[in-house]
């Protein structure tokens, strides 16, 4: 509850390994939540300065210049989507899971009290930073629930965790269990994608992916929802059981 007695807006926490990951993989979900007046917090563990900034390295930029570039891109993308962003600057390639970094994530969990969490899936044979972020996201969620775990803030509940789609889903054990219709915010997501000039080669890839997932969404939704051939979608996996009083 807020001080005025009104219910607090729903809160979404997105935990990613690199500064651009939230845009490609969950930008639609972020924009949808923000459009409903919900609070969205992005926790970027690294800037993706070493492993996901090849264009900038080829241009002869220094490490600190690349970090600044990626920070600026991510901040503009987050603002476009309507989210708050926090940078941990933990260093990528490799991103190393540490107790200190996990503690910092626990602080974020307790501060934002998420109703839902989005993060990487557990497998990615092409990028070890992504599974590392996944492990820390889940461990911090568990620790943030424990009343005996030290740290600031109130303990959290049990927010459901959704894993967004990796770049190589077939190689990462990813199964599209949840298809999210992002048609109404697609242009916002595309605008956020275009903030990431360091990874311009991904703009069309993730546009095509949204089209393909939209086709799957329409096929599974059936003919009665009024969906059009322009439906755009994102895919997710659930980690914990859905709680329900009826099957739907």
N, C-alpha and C positions, 0 to 999 in steps of 0.2 A: 504494500500500500504506500502511496505517496503521502506527504504531510497533509495534503488537503483531504485525504481519505479516499481518493479515487484509486482504482487498481493501477499498479505500476505497469507500464508498457512491457510487452514481451521482450525478451532479451535473447539475442543470438550471438554465440561466440564462434569465430572461425579461426582455427589454428593451422598455419601453413609453414612449410619449411622455408620458402623463398617469397620475396616481395611480390612477384607476379602471379603466384599460384592461385590466390583467391579470385583473381579476375577470370582466368581461363576456365577454372573448374566450378566455381560457385558464384560467379558474378550475378547470374540471374536470381538465385536464391537471396543473395544480399540485397539486390535492388527491390525485389518483391517485398521483403520484410520491411525495408526502409520506407517503401511507398505506403505501407499500412501504418506508419508511425511507430514502428518498433525500433528498439535500440539494437544496433549491430556493432560489434567490436571485432576488429581484425587483429590477430596476434601473429606478426611475421617474425619468425625466429632468425632469419637472415635476410640480407638484401639480394641474395643470389648473385653476389658480385664475382665469384670465381667460376661457377659452373653454368650460369645462365645469362651471361653477358658477353658472349663471344664477339658480337659486333663492336662493342665498345673497346674490347681488348685489341681487336684488329685496327681500330682507329688510333691506337697508341696512347690511350688514356691510362692514368695511374690508378692504383687500387682505390685510393680515397676519392678520386674523381668519379670512379664507377659507382662506388657506394652512394655518393651524393646524387648521381644521375638516377640510380634505381630508387632511391628514397623519394626523389621528386616525382618520378613516374608513378610510384605506388600511392603517394599522397594525392595526386591529381585523380587517379583512378578511384580511390576510396571516396573522395569528395563527390565524384560523379555518381557513384552508386549510393551515396548517402550514409556512409559508415564512418566510424571512428577507427583510426589505425594506430597500433603500437608496434614499435620496432625493438627487437631484442639484440640485434647485431651480434649474434652468437658465432658467426663464421660458417660458411658453407664449404662443401667439398673438401673434407667431410664436415657435416653437422654432427657434433658429438653430444650425446645425451649426458648430462651431468646433474648432480643433486641440486646445484645452485640454479640451473636453468629450470628444472622442474619446480623448485620452490617459487620462482618468479611466476610460473604459470599458475600455481596454486593461488597466488595473490590475485591474479587476474580473474580466475574462476570466482573467488569469493567477492571480489569487487563488483563484478558485472552480474553475478547470479543468473547464469544462462538458463533459459527454458529449452534450448536446443544447441547442440554443438556440431560443427562441421569440421572434418579434418581429412587427412590422407588415409587411404587403405593401408593394410598391414604389409602388403607386398609391392615391390617395384624393383625388378632386377636391373633396371637401367639407371636408377638414382637412389642411392642409399640414404640420402637426406630425408626423403619422403617417409620411409618406414621409421626412421629415427624420430621424426616429428609426431608420427602416429603413436608411437610408444609413450612419448612424453605427454602427449595430450590425454591419453587414457590413464596413465599413472597419476597425473596431476588431478584429474577428475575424481579418482578414488580418494586421494589424499585430502582434497578439498571437502569431501563428505565427512571426514573423520573428525569428531569433536576433540579428540586428543592430539591431533596433529597441530604443532605450533604454527602461528602465523596470524596476520591481521585479518579481520573481517569475520562474518558469520559463515557457518558451514553451508554448503549448497545441498540441494535435493539430488535427484537422480535424472538429470537431463538426458534425453535420448541422443545418441551419437549417430550421425550419418556420415559415411565416407563418400567423398565426391570422386568423380571418374578420373583415373590416371591417364597419362598420355598414351600408354600402351596397354589398354584394358585386357586384351586377350592374353598378354604375358604376365599380368599382375593378379590373376585370379579374380578379376572384377566381374560381378554379375549385376546388370541394371535392375535392381529390385524395386526401386522407386523412380518414377518418371515425373519430373516437375515441369509443369507448363509455365514457361517464362515468356510467352508470346508478348504479353502486354508491356514487358520491360526489356524486350530484346534490343531495341535501339539504344537504350541506356547501357546495356552490357557491351554492345559493340562500341559505343563511344568510350567506355572505360578501357576496352581492349586497345583502342587506338592511342591511349595514353602511354602504352608500353612500347615505345619505339625501339628499345633494345632487343625486343623479340618480335619484330614486325612479321617474321616468317610464320608466326602462329595465328595471325589474324584470320586468314582464310580457313586454316585447319579447324579452328574452333567454331567458325561460322558453319562450316559443312557438318561438323559433329552435331551442332544444335538442330540442324535440319534433319539429320538421320534420327536423332532421338525424338524429334517431333513426329516423324513418320511412325515410330514405334508407339508413341503415346496415343496417337489417333487410332492405331490398330487395336490397342488394348482398351481404349475408352469406349469403343463402339460408336454407332451412328447417332446417338441421341443427345450428345453434348454440344452440338453446334460448332464443332471444331472445323477449321478450314485447312486447306493444303499449306497454309503459311505458318502452321503451328511450329513453335520452337521450344525445345525442351533441354533439361539437364538430367543426368542419371545419377543415382545414389544407391548405396547399400546401407542397410541397418545393421548395427552391431548388437543391439539389445532387443528383447521382445517388445512388440507393440502391446500396450495395455488397452483392453477394450471390453465393453459389455455386450457387444454384438459384432458379428463378422461382417465386414464391408470392404 
